[in-house]
Amino acid sequence: MKAPLRLIHSAPFIIRHYMGPKSRWWISRMYREARALHLMLSDCSWDGLIVEAQDWKRYYLPPPSVPKDGLIVDIGARDGDTAFFFCFNGYRNLRLVEYDKEIISVLKHNADILERAYGAHIEIRNKAFGPEDLIGAAFIKLDCEGCEYDVDFRSAGIPYGMELHVPRGTPLLPGQSNALGYERG
């Protein structure tokens, strides 16, 4: 019997003990490809490729009605981990919106890699999320730590997947996460 693929942090245990064979194969393949591209991702993003990949597949993967060349708008693009996820799954037209000015150089670096590796067209916007970011969108991915309450994107009728967070300014207990779960519409 072949030894399972060793990944970083807690990923080997999670992959071996909590995922079925099909998920193990798919997630291991995605992880190996991300490593081969030499993406500059934070430890949190690397672990997210493993731990959250099943949720991303369920909530962030556009429905079949969205064409592979349709515009995917990634609100809260961070360092490009979900941009990689979309490219890995065949989507090549991305608009990445990230508010954090400190991480934008890493996002641009990773976007350049994805454009070369996948032939993707990637537009980066370093700004707060606004309704103008949705123009032409075929699918919206939101993971923006509370900004999902700032713009009424649901009324646009565009399919979306998002990680829900408590509204900004809501007091949290020490050590309490602001994440509430996922939503798809």
N, CA, C and O of each residue as an XYZ file, in Angstrom:
740
protein
N       0.847     -1.182      0.000
C       0.000      0.000      0.000
C       0.891      1.244      0.000
O       1.849      1.332      0.767
N       0.563      2.196     -0.864
C       1.341      3.415     -1.004
C       1.047      4.375      0.160
O      -0.105      4.532      0.564
N       2.084      5.003      0.685
C       1.913      5.948      1.793
C       1.156      7.174      1.298
O       1.372      7.618      0.170
N       0.266      7.729      2.129
C      -0.470      8.922      1.708
C       0.468     10.120      1.556
O       1.526     10.174      2.182
N       0.074     11.062      0.733
C       0.840     12.275      0.506
C       0.960     13.064      1.804
O      -0.037     13.285      2.491
N       2.183     13.494      2.145
C       2.394     14.289      3.352
C       2.256     15.766      3.005
O       2.934     16.255      2.101
N       1.396     16.473      3.703
C       1.182     17.894      3.480
C       1.589     18.665      4.730
O       2.021     18.067      5.716
N       1.452     19.998      4.693
C       1.902     20.800      5.818
C       0.863     20.863      6.926
O      -0.314     20.574      6.714
N       1.319     21.245      8.101
C       0.502     21.511      9.276
C      -0.391     20.324      9.622
O       0.099     19.196      9.686
N      -1.663     20.537      9.843
C      -2.568     19.466     10.258
C      -3.188     18.749      9.073
O      -3.984     17.829      9.262
N      -2.847     19.143      7.869
C      -3.491     18.595      6.682
C      -3.371     17.081      6.540
O      -4.369     16.452      6.186
N      -2.207     16.441      6.794
C      -2.137     14.984      6.592
C      -3.159     14.231      7.431
O      -3.810     13.307      6.944
N      -3.297     14.625      8.687
C      -4.257     13.959      9.562
C      -5.670     14.156      9.048
O      -6.453     13.207      8.999
N      -6.001     15.381      8.664
C      -7.351     15.687      8.187
C      -7.660     14.918      6.911
O      -8.734     14.330      6.788
N      -6.740     14.917      5.971
C      -6.964     14.224      4.699
C      -7.139     12.720      4.917
O      -8.031     12.108      4.329
N      -6.299     12.129      5.754
C      -6.361     10.680      5.987
C      -7.616     10.259      6.724
O      -8.216      9.237      6.390
N      -8.024     11.032      7.723
C      -9.055     10.560      8.638
C     -10.452     11.136      8.412
O     -11.427     10.574      8.912
N     -10.574     12.234      7.677
C     -11.882     12.861      7.571
C     -12.410     12.995      6.150
O     -13.513     13.505      5.952
N     -11.645     12.548      5.151
C     -12.076     12.715      3.771
C     -12.146     11.367      3.078
O     -11.323     10.485      3.321
N     -13.142     11.220      2.209
C     -13.266     10.009      1.415
C     -12.188      9.968      0.340
O     -11.509     10.967      0.103
N     -12.025      8.811     -0.315
C     -10.959      8.653     -1.315
C     -11.050      9.663     -2.460
O     -10.021     10.172     -2.905
N     -12.249      9.960     -2.943
C     -12.391     10.903     -4.053
C     -11.943     12.303     -3.631
O     -11.232     12.977     -4.376
N     -12.354     12.742     -2.443
C     -11.937     14.056     -1.930
C     -10.442     14.085     -1.686
O      -9.782     15.076     -1.998
N      -9.893     12.996     -1.122
C      -8.447     12.948     -0.872
C      -7.681     13.129     -2.173
O      -6.718     13.894     -2.218
N      -8.092     12.437     -3.236
C      -7.397     12.523     -4.518
C      -7.490     13.944     -5.069
O      -6.476     14.515     -5.470
N      -8.687     14.520     -5.096
C      -8.905     15.841     -5.682
C      -8.140     16.925     -4.917
O      -7.479     17.766     -5.527
N      -8.227     16.907     -3.606
C      -7.573     17.924     -2.787
C      -6.051     17.769     -2.853
O      -5.338     18.769     -2.930
N      -5.548     16.547     -2.824
C      -4.104     16.328     -2.933
C      -3.581     16.826     -4.274
O      -2.513     17.434     -4.338
N      -4.330     16.570     -5.347
C      -3.923     17.032     -6.683
C      -3.895     18.558     -6.740
O      -2.955     19.148     -7.273
N      -4.928     19.193     -6.188
C      -4.999     20.655     -6.186
C      -3.840     21.236     -5.373
O      -3.201     22.197     -5.801
N      -3.573     20.660     -4.216
C      -2.497     21.133     -3.358
C      -1.139     21.002     -4.047
O      -0.337     21.935     -4.023
N      -0.880     19.844     -4.660
C       0.398     19.632     -5.353
C       0.575     20.631     -6.491
O       1.675     21.144     -6.699
N      -0.497     20.910     -7.226
C      -0.404     21.862     -8.328
C      -0.104     23.265     -7.807
O       0.708     23.976     -8.399
N      -0.742     23.676     -6.716
C      -0.475     24.996     -6.126
C       0.985     25.100     -5.684
O       1.622     26.135     -5.882
N       1.512     24.037     -5.091
C       2.918     24.039     -4.661
C       3.844     24.113     -5.868
O       4.844     24.830     -5.832
N       3.531     23.389     -6.930
C       4.368     23.380     -8.130
C       4.419     24.755     -8.796
O       5.422     25.102     -9.421
N       3.347     25.538     -8.667
C       3.317     26.874     -9.247
C       4.112     27.883     -8.414
O       4.367     28.996     -8.875
N       4.502     27.511     -7.201
C       5.239     28.386     -6.281
C       4.423     29.635     -5.935
O       4.939     30.753     -5.932
N       3.144     29.416     -5.643
C       2.302     30.535     -5.212
C       2.762     31.008     -3.838
O       3.160     30.202     -2.996
N       2.705     32.308     -3.619
C       3.046     32.886     -2.315
C       1.761     32.994     -1.504
O       1.068     34.010     -1.563
N       1.447     31.961     -0.756
C       0.243     31.948      0.064
C       0.631     31.890      1.534
O       1.660     31.319      1.894
N      -0.201     32.486      2.376
C       0.045     32.416      3.818
C      -0.202     30.991      4.299
O      -0.843     30.198      3.609
N       0.312     30.671      5.489
C       0.054     29.343      6.062
C      -1.439     29.085      6.172
O      -1.902     27.969      5.939
N      -2.185     30.111      6.525
C      -3.637     29.989      6.643
C      -4.243     29.607      5.288
O      -5.149     28.775      5.229
N      -3.751     30.207      4.204
C      -4.273     29.886      2.872
C      -3.892     28.477      2.440
O      -4.698     27.774      1.831
N      -2.653     28.057      2.756
C      -2.263     26.687      2.412
C      -3.151     25.696      3.129
O      -3.633     24.738      2.524
N      -3.374     25.918      4.422
C      -4.261     25.029      5.165
C      -5.683     25.104      4.622
O      -6.394     24.099      4.592
N      -6.102     26.313      4.186
C      -7.438     26.472      3.622
C      -7.648     25.650      2.372
O      -8.745     25.150      2.127
N      -6.584     25.507      1.569
C      -6.699     24.672      0.366
C      -7.054     23.240      0.731
O      -7.681     22.536     -0.060
N      -6.664     22.807      1.912
C      -6.952     21.449      2.348
C      -8.242     21.403      3.167
O      -9.178     20.677      2.833
N      -8.276     22.186      4.238
C      -9.367     22.111      5.203
C     -10.681     22.665      4.637
O     -11.744     22.085      4.858
N     -10.610     23.779      3.912
C     -11.835     24.402      3.412
C     -12.183     24.006      1.981
O     -13.217     24.426      1.462
N     -11.344     23.209      1.340
C     -11.557     22.893     -0.080
C     -12.916     22.243     -0.337
O     -13.548     22.519     -1.357
N     -13.368     21.390      0.567
C     -14.673     20.765      0.361
C     -15.791     21.803      0.443
O     -16.749     21.733     -0.326
N     -15.684     22.769      1.365
C     -16.675     23.845      1.439
C     -16.583     24.736      0.210
O     -17.607     25.155     -0.329
N     -15.352     25.034     -0.244
C     -15.181     25.852     -1.447
C     -15.835     25.168     -2.638
O     -16.499     25.818     -3.444
N     -15.647     23.854     -2.749
C     -16.237     23.118     -3.871
C     -17.763     23.182     -3.800
O     -18.425     23.304     -4.831
N     -18.312     23.103     -2.622
C     -19.764     23.115     -2.432
C     -20.352     24.513     -2.617
O     -21.427     24.654     -3.200
N     -19.659     25.555     -2.127
C     -20.253     26.891     -2.110
C     -19.639     27.871     -3.110
O     -20.339     28.760     -3.594
N     -18.356     27.736     -3.430
C     -17.690     28.698     -4.311
C     -17.622     28.265     -5.760
O     -17.411     29.105     -6.636
N     -17.793     26.995     -6.042
C     -17.743     26.551     -7.424
C     -19.016     27.004     -8.131
O     -20.115     26.655     -7.702
N     -18.883     27.780     -9.211
C     -20.080     28.280     -9.904
C     -20.967     27.140    -10.404
O     -20.473     26.052    -10.699
N     -22.276     27.389    -10.500
C     -23.172     26.354    -11.024
C     -22.867     26.079    -12.499
O     -22.238     26.902    -13.165
N     -23.306     24.933    -13.008
C     -23.031     24.588    -14.415
C     -23.536     25.629    -15.420
O     -23.031     25.688    -16.541
N     -24.507     26.437    -15.045
C     -25.030     27.456    -15.963
C     -24.024     28.588    -16.219
O     -24.185     29.352    -17.170
N     -23.001     28.697    -15.385
C     -21.975     29.734    -15.559
C     -20.907     29.196    -16.510
O     -20.261     28.191    -16.210
N     -20.715     29.856    -17.657
C     -19.705     29.372    -18.605
C     -18.286     29.530    -18.051
O     -18.032     30.403    -17.222
N     -17.377     28.691    -18.509
C     -15.991     28.728    -18.038
C     -15.321     30.069    -18.349
O     -14.380     30.461    -17.660
N     -15.797     30.775    -19.382
C     -15.226     32.086    -19.694
C     -16.046     33.236    -19.096
O     -15.776     34.403    -19.381
N     -17.047     32.911    -18.267
C     -17.839     33.940    -17.591
C     -17.006     34.645    -16.529
O     -16.067     34.063    -15.987
N     -17.343     35.883    -16.235
C     -16.586     36.672    -15.261
C     -16.905     36.237    -13.835
O     -18.050     36.312    -13.390
N     -15.880     35.786    -13.133
C     -15.984     35.428    -11.717
C     -15.453     36.615    -10.923
O     -14.308     37.025    -11.112
N     -16.272     37.166    -10.041
C     -15.854     38.291     -9.202
C     -15.550     37.740     -7.810
O     -16.428     37.200     -7.137
N     -14.306     37.883     -7.394
C     -13.816     37.367     -6.110
C     -13.659     38.541     -5.155
O     -12.662     39.260     -5.201
N     -14.653     38.730     -4.287
C     -14.632     39.811     -3.295
C     -13.948     39.276     -2.039
O     -14.401     38.301     -1.440
N     -12.864     39.918     -1.654
C     -12.055     39.429     -0.541
C     -11.060     38.405     -1.067
O     -10.960     37.293     -0.548
N     -10.324     38.794     -2.105
C      -9.430     37.870     -2.807
C      -8.196     37.494     -1.995
O      -7.563     36.472     -2.260
N      -7.855     38.312     -1.012
C      -6.720     38.058     -0.127
C      -5.446     37.842     -0.907
O      -5.039     38.732     -1.653
N      -4.793     36.698     -0.770
C      -3.523     36.456     -1.460
C      -3.694     35.641     -2.744
O      -2.705     35.255     -3.367
N      -4.932     35.380     -3.141
C      -5.185     34.680     -4.397
C      -5.449     33.197     -4.254
O      -5.430     32.474     -5.250
N      -5.697     32.723     -3.042
C      -5.949     31.296     -2.847
C      -7.207     30.839     -3.586
O      -7.192     29.790     -4.230
N      -8.296     31.611     -3.505
C      -9.508     31.206     -4.220
C      -9.397     31.510     -5.715
O     -10.062     30.859     -6.521
N      -8.573     32.482     -6.100
C      -8.317     32.710     -7.528
C      -7.667     31.462     -8.119
O      -8.021     31.037     -9.219
N      -6.717     30.876     -7.392
C      -6.123     29.612     -7.821
C      -7.196     28.541     -7.932
O      -7.232     27.801     -8.915
N      -8.080     28.447     -6.928
C      -9.160     27.460     -6.927
C     -10.005     27.584     -8.189
O     -10.331     26.577     -8.817
N     -10.365     28.818     -8.568
C     -11.172     29.013     -9.780
C     -10.391     28.605    -11.031
O     -10.937     27.930    -11.903
N      -9.128     29.004    -11.127
C      -8.313     28.631    -12.289
C      -8.133     27.119    -12.370
O      -8.228     26.534    -13.449
N      -7.875     26.496    -11.239
C      -7.700     25.043    -11.175
C      -8.943     24.327    -11.696
O      -8.847     23.256    -12.295
N     -10.106     24.923    -11.465
C     -11.377     24.329    -11.890
C     -11.851     24.822    -13.259
O     -13.005     24.599    -13.625
N     -10.980     25.485    -14.016
C     -11.278     25.806    -15.406
C     -11.803     27.195    -15.697
O     -12.097     27.501    -16.852
N     -11.933     28.054    -14.687
C     -12.443     29.412    -14.912
C     -11.262     30.337    -15.189
O     -10.270     30.323    -14.459
N     -11.371     31.134    -16.239
C     -10.217     31.896    -16.714
C     -10.427     33.406    -16.745
O      -9.515     34.132    -17.139
N     -11.583     33.898    -16.347
C     -11.872     35.328    -16.402
C     -12.239     35.786    -14.991
O     -13.362     35.569    -14.535
N     -11.282     36.425    -14.298
C     -11.471     36.755    -12.888
C     -11.298     38.253    -12.628
O     -10.441     38.909    -13.219
N     -12.122     38.765    -11.740
C     -11.938     40.113    -11.194
C     -11.740     39.924     -9.693
O     -12.634     39.439     -8.999
N     -10.573     40.306     -9.197
C     -10.227     40.132     -7.793
C     -10.315     41.481     -7.093
O      -9.657     42.440     -7.495
N     -11.123     41.552     -6.053
C     -11.293     42.789     -5.290
C     -10.761     42.543     -3.882
O     -11.252     41.676     -3.159
N      -9.743     43.326     -3.505
C      -9.128     43.192     -2.181
C      -8.879     44.567     -1.604
O      -8.243     45.408     -2.239
N      -9.373     44.799     -0.412
C      -9.255     46.091      0.254
C      -7.895     46.299      0.919
O      -7.392     47.422      0.961
N      -7.303     45.234      1.434
C      -6.065     45.305      2.216
C      -4.872     45.683      1.335
O      -4.441     44.896      0.493
N      -4.346     46.890      1.537
C      -3.230     47.389      0.724
C      -1.922     46.652      1.010
O      -1.030     46.627      0.163
N      -1.800     46.052      2.198
C      -0.570     45.369      2.572
C      -0.381     44.042      1.829
O       0.751     43.591      1.653
N      -1.470     43.419      1.397
C      -1.353     42.106      0.753
C      -1.455     42.193     -0.773
O      -1.305     41.181     -1.458
N      -1.707     43.379     -1.306
C      -1.957     43.521     -2.741
C      -0.761     43.107     -3.595
O      -0.954     42.571     -4.686
N       0.469     43.340     -3.133
C       1.648     42.940     -3.931
C       1.721     41.415     -4.044
O       2.108     40.891     -5.089
N       1.356     40.708     -2.986
C       1.335     39.240     -3.031
C       0.237     38.768     -3.987
O       0.443     37.835     -4.763
N      -0.926     39.416     -3.926
C      -2.027     39.069     -4.828
C      -1.608     39.274     -6.290
O      -1.885     38.427     -7.140
N      -0.943     40.397     -6.579
C      -0.483     40.659     -7.955
C       0.534     39.605     -8.402
O       0.475     39.126     -9.535
N       1.456     39.249     -7.524
C       2.445     38.209     -7.845
C       1.744     36.895     -8.207
O       2.053     36.284     -9.230
N       0.804     36.467     -7.368
C       0.099     35.210     -7.610
C      -0.776     35.293     -8.861
O      -0.898     34.311     -9.593
N      -1.384     36.450     -9.112
C      -2.208     36.627    -10.312
C      -1.349     36.492    -11.566
O      -1.780     35.897    -12.554
N      -0.140     37.040    -11.530
C       0.774     36.900    -12.672
C       1.090     35.424    -12.941
O       1.116     34.991    -14.093
N       1.325     34.670    -11.889
C       1.598     33.231    -12.038
C       0.390     32.532    -12.654
O       0.542     31.718    -13.564
N      -0.804     32.844    -12.165
C      -2.017     32.192    -12.667
C      -2.291     32.565    -14.126
O      -2.748     31.730    -14.906
N      -2.013     33.809    -14.490
C      -2.207     34.219    -15.885
C      -1.281     33.436    -16.809
O      -1.698     32.994    -17.880
N      -0.023     33.262    -16.398
C       0.929     32.513    -17.229
C       0.607     31.018    -17.257
O       0.647     30.392    -18.316
N       0.291     30.455    -16.106
C       0.084     29.008    -16.005
C      -1.225     28.547    -16.647
O      -1.279     27.472    -17.245
N      -2.272     29.350    -16.524
C      -3.591     28.923    -16.979
C      -4.121     29.727    -18.166
O      -5.180     29.404    -18.703
N      -3.402     30.762    -18.577
C      -3.914     31.618    -19.644
C      -5.112     32.431    -19.185
O      -5.965     32.799    -19.993
N      -5.177     32.709    -17.896
C      -6.303     33.435    -17.319
C      -6.175     34.937    -17.571
O      -5.076     35.467    -17.733
N      -7.328     35.606    -17.598
C      -7.365     37.072    -17.622
C      -7.797     37.494    -16.213
O      -8.905     37.180    -15.778
N      -6.915     38.207    -15.509
C      -7.203     38.579    -14.127
C      -7.085     40.091    -13.970
O      -6.051     40.687    -14.272
N      -8.163     40.690    -13.493
C      -8.199     42.127    -13.183
C      -8.185     42.259    -11.662
O      -8.958     41.596    -10.971
N      -7.307     43.115    -11.142
C      -7.215     43.320     -9.691
C      -7.684     44.725     -9.353
O      -7.269     45.700     -9.980
N      -8.552     44.816     -8.356
C      -9.020     46.102     -7.851
C      -8.682     46.186     -6.368
O      -9.170     45.392     -5.564
N      -7.840     47.156     -6.012
C      -7.448     47.358     -4.616
C      -8.334     48.450     -4.028
O      -7.972     49.626     -4.024
N      -9.510     48.039     -3.530
C     -10.508     48.986     -3.039
C     -11.551     48.263     -2.208
O     -11.578     47.034     -2.143
N     -12.398     49.042     -1.582
C     -13.533     48.475     -0.855
C     -14.569     47.983     -1.868
O     -14.715     48.561     -2.945
N     -15.265     46.944     -1.526
C     -16.293     46.348     -2.367
C     -17.438     47.331     -2.593
O     -17.952     47.926     -1.646
N     -17.832     47.497     -3.858
C     -18.945     48.370     -4.212
C     -19.765     47.759     -5.327
O     -19.329     46.783     -5.938
N     -20.948     48.304     -5.618
C     -21.813     47.730     -6.650
C     -21.174     47.727     -8.041
O     -21.512     46.879     -8.866
N     -20.263     48.653     -8.312
C     -19.597     48.699     -9.613
C     -18.726     47.464     -9.869
O     -18.406     47.160    -11.018
N     -18.347     46.760     -8.813
C     -17.531     45.560     -8.968
C     -18.319     44.385     -9.550
O     -17.732     43.413    -10.026
N     -19.648     44.479     -9.511
C     -20.492     43.380     -9.972
C     -20.856     43.478    -11.453
O     -21.449     42.549    -12.001
N     -20.513     44.576    -12.101
C     -20.883     44.774    -13.504
C     -20.249     43.680    -14.361
O     -19.033     43.494    -14.355
N     -21.093     42.966    -15.091
C     -20.641     41.906    -15.986
C     -20.392     40.564    -15.319
O     -19.960     39.622    -15.982
N     -20.655     40.456    -14.025
C     -20.360     39.223    -13.284
C     -21.297     38.084    -13.674
O     -22.498     38.278    -13.861
N     -20.715     36.890    -13.793
C     -21.492     35.674    -14.001
C     -21.627     34.903    -12.685
O     -22.553     34.109    -12.518
N     -20.688     35.144    -11.740
C     -20.699     34.503    -10.426
C     -19.935     35.394     -9.462
O     -18.944     36.022     -9.835
N     -20.403     35.444     -8.215
C     -19.758     36.254     -7.184
C     -19.325     35.340     -6.044
O     -20.111     34.533     -5.548
N     -18.065     35.477     -5.634
C     -17.560     34.808     -4.434
C     -17.266     35.898     -3.414
O     -16.536     36.841     -3.716
N     -17.823     35.784     -2.214
C     -17.590     36.775     -1.166
C     -17.002     36.113      0.070
O     -17.542     35.138      0.593
N     -15.896     36.658      0.519
C     -15.299     36.292      1.803
C     -14.571     37.546      2.260
O     -13.353     37.660      2.122
N     -15.336     38.484      2.806
C     -14.784     39.824      3.041
C     -14.983     40.310      4.475
O     -15.052     41.513      4.724
N     -15.076     39.372      5.410
C     -15.069     39.715      6.836
C     -16.085     40.778      7.221
O     -15.773     41.681      7.997
N     -17.288     40.682      6.690
C     -18.363     41.591      7.093
C     -18.841     42.543      6.031
O     -19.897     43.153      6.201
N     -18.105     42.706      4.922
C     -18.541     43.652      3.890
C     -19.740     43.128      3.116
O     -20.348     43.877      2.351
N     -20.092     41.869      3.294
C     -21.242     41.320      2.583
C     -22.556     42.019      2.959
O     -23.572     41.850      2.286
N     -22.521     42.800      4.035
C     -23.711     43.551      4.455
C     -23.737     44.963      3.876
O     -24.743     45.663      3.999
N     -22.629     45.392      3.240
C     -22.506     46.768      2.748
C     -23.193     47.016      1.412
O     -23.612     48.140      1.136
N     -23.314     45.998      0.589
C     -23.877     46.155     -0.755
C     -24.957     45.093     -0.951
O     -24.764     43.929     -0.597
N     -26.100     45.500     -1.519
C     -27.189     44.564     -1.789
C     -26.902     43.833     -3.096
O     -27.402     44.216     -4.154
N     -26.100     42.786     -3.016
C     -25.726     42.038     -4.217
C     -26.766     40.982     -4.563
O     -26.838     40.557     -5.716
N     -27.569     40.548     -3.604
C     -28.551     39.485     -3.851
C     -29.611     39.909     -4.872
O     -30.074     39.089     -5.665
N     -29.994     41.187     -4.850
C     -31.039     41.652     -5.759
C     -30.572     41.695     -7.213
O     -31.397     41.837     -8.115
N     -29.260     41.575     -7.458
C     -28.741     41.582     -8.832
C     -29.076     40.289     -9.561
O     -28.999     40.239    -10.789
N     -29.447     39.244     -8.831
C     -29.818     37.984     -9.450
C     -28.633     37.179     -9.981
O     -28.818     36.262    -10.781
N     -27.430     37.512     -9.549
C     -26.219     36.812     -9.990
C     -25.950     35.667     -9.010
O     -25.999     35.870     -7.797
N     -25.666     34.466     -9.526
C     -25.338     33.375     -8.597
C     -24.126     33.752     -7.734
O     -23.211     34.432     -8.199
N     -24.132     33.307     -6.485
C     -23.045     33.659     -5.576
C     -22.779     32.536     -4.585
O     -23.611     31.654     -4.373
N     -21.606     32.594     -3.991
C     -21.223     31.745     -2.878
C     -20.449     32.618     -1.914
O     -19.585     33.387     -2.333
N     -20.746     32.510     -0.627
C     -20.025     33.367      0.320
C     -19.858     32.714      1.671
O     -20.622     31.841      2.084
N     -18.813     33.185      2.344
C     -18.616     32.845      3.742
C     -19.224     33.980      4.535
O     -18.830     35.136      4.386
N     -20.184     33.648      5.376
C     -20.869     34.661      6.187
C     -20.051     35.010      7.421
O     -19.422     34.145      8.031
N     -20.070     36.287      7.778
C     -19.387     36.775      8.979
C     -20.355     37.644      9.766
O     -21.361     38.112      9.233
N     -20.043     37.853     11.028
C     -20.853     38.774     11.808
C     -20.642     40.176     11.240
O     -19.560     40.472     10.734
N     -21.652     41.045     11.314
C     -21.479     42.413     10.799
C     -20.330     43.123     11.504
O     -20.059     42.876     12.679
N     -19.655     44.013     10.765
C     -18.557     44.789     11.351
C     -19.052     45.554     12.571
O     -20.176     46.056     12.601
N     -18.198     45.628     13.558
C     -18.541     46.360     14.770
C     -19.232     45.507     15.817
O     -19.423     45.966     16.943
N     -19.613     44.279     15.485
C     -20.258     43.388     16.444
C     -19.215     42.899     17.435
O     -18.189     42.349     17.034
N     -19.468     43.097     18.741
C     -18.476     42.642     19.723
C     -18.378     41.113     19.738
O     -19.387     40.411     19.668
N     -17.155     40.621     19.830
C     -16.902     39.183     19.904
C     -16.240     38.855     21.237
O     -15.526     39.680     21.806
N     -16.480     37.669     21.717
C     -15.810     37.205     22.928
C     -14.352     36.897     22.596
O     -14.051     36.585     21.444
N     -13.448     36.973     23.551
C     -12.044     36.637     23.270
C     -11.928     35.235     22.671
O     -12.467     34.270     23.211
N     -11.224     35.142     21.560
C     -11.028     33.865     20.889
C     -12.180     33.428     19.998
O     -12.077     32.405     19.321
N     -13.278     34.183     19.984
C     -14.434     33.824     19.169
C     -14.195     34.202     17.709
O     -13.689     35.287     17.419
N     -14.555     33.319     16.803
C     -14.405     33.569     15.372
C     -15.545     34.449     14.874
O     -16.656     34.404     15.402
N     -15.255     35.254     13.848
C     -16.317     36.071     13.265
C     -17.036     35.332     12.139
O     -18.002     35.853     11.583
N     -16.577     34.121     11.792
C     -17.201     33.341     10.718
C     -18.467     32.658     11.215
O     -18.502     32.109     12.316
N     -19.517     32.701     10.377
C     -20.795     32.085     10.743
C     -21.112     30.858      9.911
O     -21.972     30.065     10.296
N     -20.444     30.677      8.780
C     -20.749     29.544      7.900
C     -20.766     30.018      6.447
O     -20.223     31.075      6.124
N     -21.389     29.231      5.583
C     -21.430     29.536      4.162
C     -22.860     29.675      3.685
O     -23.789     29.164      4.310
N     -23.030     30.373      2.568
C     -24.342     30.540      1.942
C     -24.145     30.487      0.437
O     -23.120     30.936     -0.077
N     -25.114     29.944     -0.260
C     -25.066     29.881     -1.724
C     -26.412     30.349     -2.261
O     -27.464     30.021     -1.710
N     -26.365     31.099     -3.313
C     -27.629     31.571     -3.878
C     -27.532     31.807     -5.355
O     -28.513     32.207     -5.982
